[in-house]
Amino acid sequence: MIPLDTLAIFVLATICAGGLAYALIYPFLSGEVKAEARRDAVAGTLARPTRAPTKSEEASAKRVSVEDTLKELERKQKNSAKPPLNIRISQAGLTWTVRQFYIFSAVLAVIGALIPVFMGMPLYMPAAFAIAFGLGFPQWFLNFKKKRRMMAFLNELANSVDVIVRGVKAGLPLGDCLRIVATESQEPVRTEFRHIVEQTALGIPLHEAVMKLYERMPVPEANFFCIVVSIQQKAGGNLSETLGNLSKVLRDRKKMKAKIVALSQEAKSSAAIIASLPPAVMFFVYLSTPQYISLLWTTDMGRLLLAVCLFWMFTGVMVMRKMINFDF
């Protein structure tokens, strides 16, 4: 039988060993050591002084921001290369809906089909007139209105940019300058900038609202303005100086366009005279000797020759138009 003193010493030694093991091993088992190390690491990070970015790092970050902005604009331009019908209607400055446009086209098609019927033309002519009136004329009308609206926009854009430049130099925020343009400028610049102001009032960031201007007005000058404002909003910079340079570029482009139009007027006049000579000669010959020229539409061979002549005249006019119409 173990003595009582020896048993008490063994129990006390076991308790001391267990307490010592608990004191040394428990922090590792409970995660207190890792938590303390993590707290020290966080405290060291917060206490470490932050290094100011160098000029090269700032330039690199700005360059990345500019590249991202340009890529986004390029992507939007590719998507707007063939806009849907509702976008084209808004670009033309019309308040029609797509349904109203289709109704307008259908009415024109019916009118075009009835014209040859009342004139006693062959049976295939109503279909041709219906296609021309229902498909050709509405598309031409949209393109005509769109082109005229874009020309009016370009004539006023440089003046609006100058207003923004003067406002920024006077200390006004860019948003207030846009509001001034949206209320004081001529149409269609006033309407387009009003869209930008309304979108920013709804919470859309300014650079996103400005980038939508190119979707409604797909001209290079509007794209320049979108790029300048978007880059300035993202990367910073002297906005008044940049917009001043943009205004100078817009005015120089306008002068160059006027110079190109003036230099091409001689070629356009020559093409118009050449294209009008055959119909004019045909008309005067008919006035003098109608029996001689009437063979062109009273005989089968004459109709064939007249159709061939019209085809070649049309081809020549299109070739001259392609040669003298400059893409600028």
Rosetta blueprint (number, residue, H / E / L):
1 M L
2 I L
3 P L
4 L H
5 D H
6 T H
7 L H
8 A H
9 I H
10 F H
11 V H
12 L H
13 A H
14 T H
15 I H
16 C H
17 A H
18 G H
19 G H
20 L H
21 A H
22 Y H
23 A H
24 L H
25 I H
26 Y H
27 P H
28 F H
29 L H
30 S H
31 G L
32 E H
33 V H
34 K H
35 A H
36 E H
37 A H
38 R H
39 R H
40 D H
41 A H
42 V H
43 A H
44 G H
45 T H
46 L H
47 A H
48 R L
49 P L
50 T L
51 R L
52 A L
53 P L
54 T L
55 K H
56 S H
57 E H
58 E H
59 A H
60 S H
61 A H
62 K H
63 R H
64 V H
65 S H
66 V H
67 E H
68 D H
69 T H
70 L H
71 K H
72 E H
73 L H
74 E H
75 R H
76 K H
77 Q H
78 K H
79 N H
80 S L
81 A L
82 K L
83 P L
84 P L
85 L H
86 N H
87 I H
88 R H
89 I H
90 S H
91 Q H
92 A L
93 G L
94 L L
95 T L
96 W L
97 T L
98 V H
99 R H
100 Q H
101 F H
102 Y H
103 I H
104 F H
105 S H
106 A H
107 V H
108 L H
109 A H
110 V H
111 I H
112 G H
113 A H
114 L H
115 I H
116 P H
117 V H
118 F H
119 M L
120 G L
121 M L
122 P L
123 L L
124 Y H
125 M H
126 P H
127 A H
128 A H
129 F H
130 A H
131 I H
132 A H
133 F H
134 G H
135 L H
136 G H
137 F H
138 P H
139 Q H
140 W H
141 F H
142 L H
143 N H
144 F H
145 K H
146 K H
147 K H
148 R H
149 R H
150 M H
151 M H
152 A H
153 F H
154 L H
155 N H
156 E H
157 L H
158 A H
159 N H
160 S H
161 V H
162 D H
163 V H
164 I H
165 V H
166 R H
167 G H
168 V H
169 K H
170 A L
171 G L
172 L L
173 P L
174 L H
175 G H
176 D H
177 C H
178 L H
179 R H
180 I H
181 V H
182 A H
183 T H
184 E H
185 S L
186 Q L
187 E L
188 P L
189 V H
190 R H
191 T H
192 E H
193 F H
194 R H
195 H H
196 I H
197 V H
198 E H
199 Q H
200 T H
201 A H
202 L L
203 G L
204 I L
205 P L
206 L H
207 H H
208 E H
209 A H
210 V H
211 M H
212 K L
213 L H
214 Y H
215 E H
216 R H
217 M L
218 P L
219 V L
220 P H
221 E H
222 A H
223 N H
224 F H
225 F H
226 C H
227 I H
228 V H
229 V H
230 S H
231 I H
232 Q H
233 Q H
234 K H
235 A H
236 G L
237 G L
238 N L
239 L H
240 S H
241 E H
242 T H
243 L H
244 G H
245 N H
246 L H
247 S H
248 K H
249 V H
250 L H
251 R H
252 D H
253 R H
254 K H
255 K H
256 M H
257 K H
258 A H
259 K H
260 I H
261 V H
262 A H
263 L H
264 S H
265 Q H
266 E H
267 A H
268 K H
269 S H
270 S H
271 A H
272 A H
273 I H
274 I H
275 A H
276 S H
277 L H
278 P H
279 P H
280 A H
281 V H
282 M H
283 F H
284 F H
285 V H
286 Y H
287 L H
288 S H
289 T L
290 P H
291 Q H
292 Y H
293 I H
294 S L
295 L H
296 L H
297 W H
298 T H
299 T L
300 D H
301 M H
302 G H
303 R H
304 L H
305 L H
306 L H
307 A H
308 V H
309 C H
310 L H
311 F H
312 W H
313 M H
314 F H
315 T H
316 G H
317 V H
318 M H
319 V H
320 M H
321 R H
322 K H
323 M H
324 I H
325 N L
326 F L
327 D L
328 F L
